[in-house]
């Protein structure tokens, strides 16, 4: 049986979407009949929980924690210590693969350095491109030439790979992120969800689930609360401990804002069912938001059967449009507030976009995604 080794440099499990991506991808590849091994660093700060249980994935793949030099707990030299840890993880991956992998196996990752090291010994390297380089393009071009296959999340990155690095289109597959639709379309109505979560029944709730990074546009959504009627409540779910504290310092005193903090991924479907509208407020001011990302929460929103308000930027437009969401200008609190009010007051339109979003997301489950990726590899190998 061919083995797929997925290399992931991050805490596992953690609150980060990247670790969820790794777990869900491994489960889906294993469902297609591959033996799958997830290689992750034995880093400090991992949640003290079983990854399979935390992400609610089948134990149909193996997780191997590799030794790394993890100094990120120290309050100094963060960039240097990240690089040290990343290099040590890359070295550990190659040592492990040299003893455990065969030439027919696939080495899969969104991490460039361990993949580069692996490409010195293995031909079947697969790079899933999550970001786009903004410097050292010549070095990155050398790395890309060593990859047998590449995956991009959106057409913008597809076009840039061809323009900047002259990558042959036959080596690239376009595949957005994904979701387990059944996991989010749960049989719970809004009022029942709110009772379970102790949320007010008499409020109109606009909700955001995800990190509180600036490029996510969360400040715009928080500022939009001032333009909403008094019976509206903007709920924020997620964030690291540090970011939650900072966000509460800026917006915690606003009676129209509730900052609920980090929740386990398994709890997010219930929270989203409690909302009247789900908001994707990504900024247009940073390229990572405007062009690079394929937000996993976007797909989770679509599967929740709740109206979506989202900003008009290229990365979001890959999946959302006027038929399946309410699209508003980015970085504009007043326009965002108007979009939220429209979602709640125009019931006919909201029902229409909810159903269209759900039908659209059925093409983007983790299972269907894995099938298309494996089919692409098989076809390109012949």
C-alpha positions as CSV (number, residue, x, y, z in Angstrom):
1,X,0.0,0.0,0.0
2,X,1.3,3.4,-0.9
3,X,1.9,5.7,2.0
4,X,1.2,9.5,2.2
5,X,3.3,11.3,4.7
6,X,1.9,14.7,5.6
7,X,4.4,17.0,7.2
8,X,2.9,19.7,9.5
9,X,5.0,22.1,11.6
10,X,2.6,23.4,14.3
11,X,1.1,22.5,17.6
12,X,-1.2,19.5,17.4
13,X,-3.8,19.8,18.6
14,X,-4.3,23.5,18.9
15,X,-6.8,26.3,18.2
16,X,-5.2,27.0,14.8
17,X,-7.0,26.3,11.6
18,X,-3.8,24.9,10.1
19,X,-3.8,21.9,12.6
20,X,-7.4,21.2,11.8
21,X,-6.5,21.2,8.1
22,X,-3.8,18.6,8.8
23,X,-6.1,16.3,10.7
24,X,-9.0,16.5,8.3
25,X,-6.7,16.0,5.3
26,X,-5.2,12.9,6.8
27,X,-8.5,11.4,7.6
28,X,-9.8,12.1,4.1
29,X,-6.7,10.6,2.3
30,X,-6.9,7.5,4.6
31,X,-10.6,7.1,3.7
32,X,-9.5,6.7,0.0
33,X,-7.3,3.7,0.8
34,X,-3.9,5.2,1.5
35,X,-1.8,4.5,4.5
36,X,-1.4,8.0,6.0
37,X,1.2,9.2,8.5
38,X,1.1,12.7,10.0
39,X,4.5,14.0,11.0
40,X,4.2,16.8,13.6
41,X,6.7,18.4,16.0
42,X,6.8,17.5,19.6
43,X,6.3,21.2,20.5
44,X,5.5,22.8,23.8
45,X,2.1,24.4,24.2
46,X,0.1,21.6,22.6
47,X,-3.4,21.1,24.0
48,X,-3.3,18.2,26.4
49,X,-6.0,16.3,24.5
50,X,-6.1,13.4,22.1
51,X,-5.9,14.9,18.5
52,X,-8.4,12.4,17.1
53,X,-11.0,13.2,19.8
54,X,-10.3,17.0,19.7
55,X,-10.9,17.2,15.9
56,X,-13.5,14.4,15.8
57,X,-11.7,12.5,13.1
58,X,-11.4,8.7,12.7
59,X,-8.3,7.1,14.0
60,X,-7.5,5.8,10.5
61,X,-4.1,7.5,10.2
62,X,-1.0,7.5,12.3
63,X,0.4,10.5,14.1
64,X,4.1,10.6,14.8
65,X,5.6,13.4,17.0
66,X,9.2,14.1,16.0
67,X,11.8,15.7,18.2
68,X,12.5,19.4,17.7
69,X,14.5,22.2,19.4
70,X,11.5,24.2,20.7
71,X,12.6,27.5,22.3
72,X,9.5,29.5,21.5
73,X,8.5,29.5,25.2
74,X,11.3,32.0,25.8
75,X,10.2,35.7,25.7
76,X,13.0,36.8,23.4
77,X,14.4,36.1,19.9
78,X,11.0,34.8,18.7
79,X,11.9,34.9,14.9
80,X,15.3,33.2,15.5
81,X,13.8,30.5,17.7
82,X,11.0,29.8,15.2
83,X,13.6,29.3,12.5
84,X,15.7,27.0,14.8
85,X,12.6,24.9,15.5
86,X,11.5,24.8,11.9
87,X,15.0,23.7,10.7
88,X,15.2,21.0,13.4
89,X,11.7,19.8,12.4
90,X,12.8,19.6,8.8
91,X,15.9,17.7,9.7
92,X,13.9,15.3,11.9
93,X,11.4,14.7,9.0
94,X,14.1,13.7,6.6
95,X,15.7,11.4,9.1
96,X,12.4,9.7,9.7
97,X,11.5,9.5,6.0
98,X,14.9,8.0,5.2
99,X,14.2,5.1,7.4
100,X,10.4,4.8,6.9
101,X,9.5,6.0,3.4
102,X,9.8,4.3,0.0
103,X,10.3,5.9,-3.4
104,X,6.7,5.3,-4.4
105,X,5.4,7.1,-1.3
106,X,4.1,10.7,-1.4
107,X,5.6,13.4,0.8
108,X,2.8,16.1,1.2
109,X,3.0,19.4,3.0
110,X,2.4,23.1,3.0
111,X,5.8,23.6,4.6
112,X,8.5,24.5,2.1
113,X,11.7,23.7,4.1
114,X,10.9,20.1,5.1
115,X,9.6,19.4,1.6
116,X,12.8,20.8,0.1
117,X,14.9,18.5,2.3
118,X,12.7,15.6,1.4
119,X,13.0,16.3,-2.3
120,X,16.7,15.5,-2.1
121,X,15.8,11.9,-1.5
122,X,12.2,11.4,-2.8
123,X,10.6,12.2,-6.1
124,X,6.9,12.3,-5.1
125,X,6.8,15.6,-3.3
126,X,3.5,17.5,-3.2
127,X,3.4,21.2,-2.1
128,X,0.1,22.7,-1.0
129,X,0.6,26.4,-1.2
130,X,-1.1,28.3,1.6
131,X,0.7,31.7,1.2
132,X,2.6,33.4,-1.6
133,X,6.3,34.5,-1.2
134,X,6.8,38.3,-1.2
135,X,10.6,38.1,-1.2
136,X,13.5,35.7,-2.2
137,X,11.6,34.7,-5.3
138,X,14.6,33.2,-7.0
139,X,15.1,30.8,-4.0
140,X,11.5,29.9,-4.0
141,X,11.6,29.2,-7.7
142,X,14.3,26.7,-7.1
143,X,12.2,25.0,-4.5
144,X,9.2,24.9,-6.8
145,X,11.2,23.2,-9.6
146,X,11.9,20.3,-7.2
147,X,8.2,19.7,-6.5
148,X,6.4,17.1,-8.6
149,X,2.9,18.4,-7.8
150,X,1.5,21.7,-6.4
151,X,-1.9,22.7,-5.1
152,X,-3.2,26.3,-4.9
153,X,-6.4,27.5,-3.1
154,X,-7.5,30.1,-5.6
155,X,-7.1,31.3,-9.2
156,X,-5.0,34.3,-8.2
157,X,-2.2,32.1,-6.9
158,X,-2.6,29.8,-9.9
159,X,-2.0,32.8,-12.2
160,X,0.9,34.1,-10.2
161,X,2.7,30.8,-10.2
162,X,2.5,30.8,-14.0
163,X,3.5,34.4,-14.4
164,X,6.3,34.7,-11.8
165,X,7.7,31.2,-11.7
166,X,6.7,29.9,-15.1
167,X,5.3,26.7,-13.5
168,X,3.8,24.2,-16.0
169,X,0.0,24.2,-15.6
170,X,0.1,20.3,-15.7
171,X,1.9,20.4,-12.3
172,X,-0.8,22.5,-10.5
173,X,-4.2,21.6,-9.2
174,X,-6.7,24.3,-8.1
175,X,-8.5,23.1,-5.0
176,X,-10.1,25.3,-2.3
177,X,-10.4,24.3,1.4
178,X,-13.2,22.1,2.6
179,X,-15.6,21.1,5.3
180,X,-17.5,18.2,6.7
181,X,-20.9,19.5,5.8
182,X,-22.8,17.1,8.0
183,X,-20.8,18.3,11.0
184,X,-22.2,21.8,10.7
185,X,-25.7,21.2,9.4
186,X,-26.8,19.9,12.8
187,X,-30.4,19.2,13.7
188,X,-30.7,22.1,16.3
189,X,-32.8,25.2,15.8
190,X,-31.6,28.7,16.7
191,X,-33.5,29.0,20.0
192,X,-32.4,25.6,21.2
193,X,-28.8,26.4,20.4
194,X,-29.0,29.7,22.3
195,X,-30.5,28.0,25.4
196,X,-27.7,25.5,25.4
197,X,-25.1,28.3,25.1
198,X,-26.9,30.8,27.5
199,X,-27.2,33.3,24.7
200,X,-30.1,35.8,24.8
201,X,-33.2,34.8,22.9
202,X,-34.4,38.4,22.4
203,X,-31.3,39.6,20.5
204,X,-30.4,39.5,16.8
205,X,-27.0,37.9,16.7
206,X,-24.3,38.5,14.1
207,X,-21.4,36.1,14.8
208,X,-17.8,35.7,13.8
209,X,-15.9,32.5,14.5
210,X,-12.1,32.4,14.0
211,X,-8.9,34.2,15.1
212,X,-8.7,37.8,16.1
213,X,-5.8,38.8,13.9
214,X,-6.0,42.2,12.3
215,X,-6.0,40.9,8.7
216,X,-9.2,38.9,9.5
217,X,-11.0,42.2,9.6
218,X,-12.4,41.7,13.2
219,X,-11.8,45.4,14.1
220,X,-14.1,46.4,11.2
221,X,-16.8,44.1,12.5
222,X,-16.4,45.3,16.1
223,X,-16.7,48.9,14.9
224,X,-19.7,48.0,12.9
225,X,-21.6,47.2,16.1
226,X,-21.9,51.0,16.8
227,X,-24.0,51.2,13.6
228,X,-26.4,48.5,14.6
229,X,-29.7,48.9,16.5
230,X,-29.7,48.3,20.3
231,X,-31.3,44.8,20.0
232,X,-28.4,43.5,17.9
233,X,-25.4,41.6,19.4
234,X,-22.1,40.9,17.7
235,X,-20.5,37.7,19.0
236,X,-16.9,36.8,18.6
237,X,-15.8,33.2,19.0
238,X,-12.1,32.3,18.9
239,X,-8.6,33.7,19.4
240,X,-5.5,33.0,21.4
241,X,-5.4,33.9,25.1
242,X,-3.2,37.0,24.3
243,X,-5.4,38.2,21.4
244,X,-8.6,37.7,23.4
245,X,-7.3,39.8,26.2
246,X,-6.2,42.6,23.8
247,X,-9.6,42.5,22.0
248,X,-11.5,42.7,25.2
249,X,-9.4,45.7,26.1
250,X,-10.5,47.5,23.0
251,X,-14.2,46.4,22.6
252,X,-15.2,44.6,25.8
253,X,-17.1,47.5,27.2
254,X,-19.5,47.8,24.3
255,X,-22.9,46.3,25.3
256,X,-23.5,45.2,21.7
257,X,-20.4,43.0,21.6
258,X,-19.8,39.7,23.3
259,X,-16.3,38.2,23.2
260,X,-16.8,34.6,24.1
261,X,-13.2,33.4,23.6
262,X,-11.8,30.2,22.3
263,X,-14.1,27.2,21.9
264,X,-13.3,23.6,20.8
265,X,-13.8,23.1,17.1
266,X,-16.4,20.4,17.9
267,X,-18.5,23.2,19.7
268,X,-18.5,25.6,16.7
269,X,-21.4,24.1,14.8
270,X,-23.7,24.8,17.8
271,X,-22.5,28.3,18.2
272,X,-23.0,29.0,14.5
273,X,-26.6,27.6,14.6
274,X,-27.3,30.1,17.4
275,X,-26.6,33.0,15.0
276,X,-28.9,35.0,12.8
277,X,-26.1,35.9,10.5
278,X,-22.5,34.8,10.1
279,X,-19.9,37.4,9.2
280,X,-16.6,37.0,7.2
281,X,-15.1,40.5,7.6
282,X,-11.6,39.9,6.0
283,X,-9.7,43.1,5.2
284,X,-8.4,44.2,1.8
285,X,-5.4,45.9,3.3
286,X,-3.2,42.9,3.5
287,X,-2.4,40.4,0.7
288,X,-2.7,37.4,3.0
289,X,-6.4,38.2,3.4
290,X,-7.1,39.8,0.0
291,X,-5.4,37.1,-2.2
292,X,-3.7,34.2,-0.4
293,X,-6.2,32.7,1.9
294,X,-9.1,30.2,1.4
295,X,-10.8,30.6,4.8
296,X,-11.9,27.4,6.3
297,X,-14.6,29.2,8.3
298,X,-16.1,30.3,5.0
299,X,-16.9,26.7,4.1
300,X,-18.1,26.1,7.7
301,X,-20.4,29.1,7.4
302,X,-21.8,27.8,4.1
303,X,-22.6,24.4,5.6
304,X,-24.3,25.9,8.7
305,X,-27.4,27.1,6.7
306,X,-27.1,30.6,8.2
307,X,-27.0,33.7,6.1
308,X,-23.5,35.0,5.4
309,X,-22.3,38.6,5.1
310,X,-18.8,38.8,3.6
311,X,-16.4,41.4,2.2
312,X,-15.8,41.9,-1.4
313,X,-12.2,40.7,-1.9
314,X,-10.7,38.2,-4.4
315,X,-10.1,35.4,-2.0
316,X,-13.7,35.5,-0.7
317,X,-15.1,35.9,-4.2
318,X,-13.6,32.5,-5.1
319,X,-16.6,30.9,-3.3
320,X,-19.1,33.6,-2.5
321,X,-21.1,36.0,-4.7
322,X,-24.5,37.7,-4.7
323,X,-26.3,34.4,-5.1
324,X,-25.0,32.7,-1.9
325,X,-24.1,35.6,0.4
326,X,-24.5,39.3,1.0
327,X,-21.3,41.0,-0.2
328,X,-20.2,44.3,1.3
329,X,-17.2,46.6,0.7
330,X,-14.2,45.7,2.9
331,X,-12.9,47.8,5.8
332,X,-16.1,49.8,6.0
333,X,-17.9,49.4,9.4
334,X,-21.0,51.2,8.2
335,X,-21.4,49.1,5.1
336,X,-20.9,45.9,7.1
337,X,-23.6,47.0,9.5
338,X,-26.0,47.6,6.6
339,X,-25.2,44.1,5.3
340,X,-26.0,42.5,8.6
341,X,-29.3,44.4,8.9
342,X,-30.2,43.4,5.4
343,X,-29.6,39.8,6.1
344,X,-32.0,39.9,9.1
345,X,-34.7,42.1,7.5
346,X,-34.9,40.6,4.0
347,X,-36.0,37.0,4.9
348,X,-36.8,36.0,1.3
349,X,-33.3,36.8,0.1
350,X,-31.7,35.3,3.2
351,X,-33.5,32.0,2.6
352,X,-32.4,32.0,-1.0
353,X,-28.7,32.6,-0.3
354,X,-28.6,30.1,2.5
355,X,-29.9,27.3,0.3
356,X,-27.5,28.3,-2.6
357,X,-24.5,28.4,-0.2
358,X,-25.3,24.9,1.1
359,X,-25.7,23.4,-2.3
360,X,-22.4,25.0,-3.4
361,X,-20.4,23.8,-0.4
362,X,-21.4,20.1,-1.1
363,X,-18.7,20.1,-3.8
364,X,-16.1,21.1,-1.2
365,X,-16.1,18.4,1.5
366,X,-12.8,16.9,2.7
367,X,-13.7,13.6,1.1
368,X,-14.4,15.1,-2.4
369,X,-11.3,17.2,-2.1
370,X,-9.1,14.2,-1.3
371,X,-10.6,12.2,-4.2
372,X,-9.8,15.0,-6.7
373,X,-6.2,15.4,-5.4
374,X,-5.5,11.7,-5.7
375,X,-7.1,11.6,-9.1
376,X,-4.9,14.5,-10.2
377,X,-1.8,12.7,-9.0
378,X,-2.7,9.4,-10.7
379,X,-3.4,11.2,-14.0
380,X,-0.2,13.2,-14.0
381,X,1.8,10.1,-13.2
382,X,0.7,8.3,-16.4
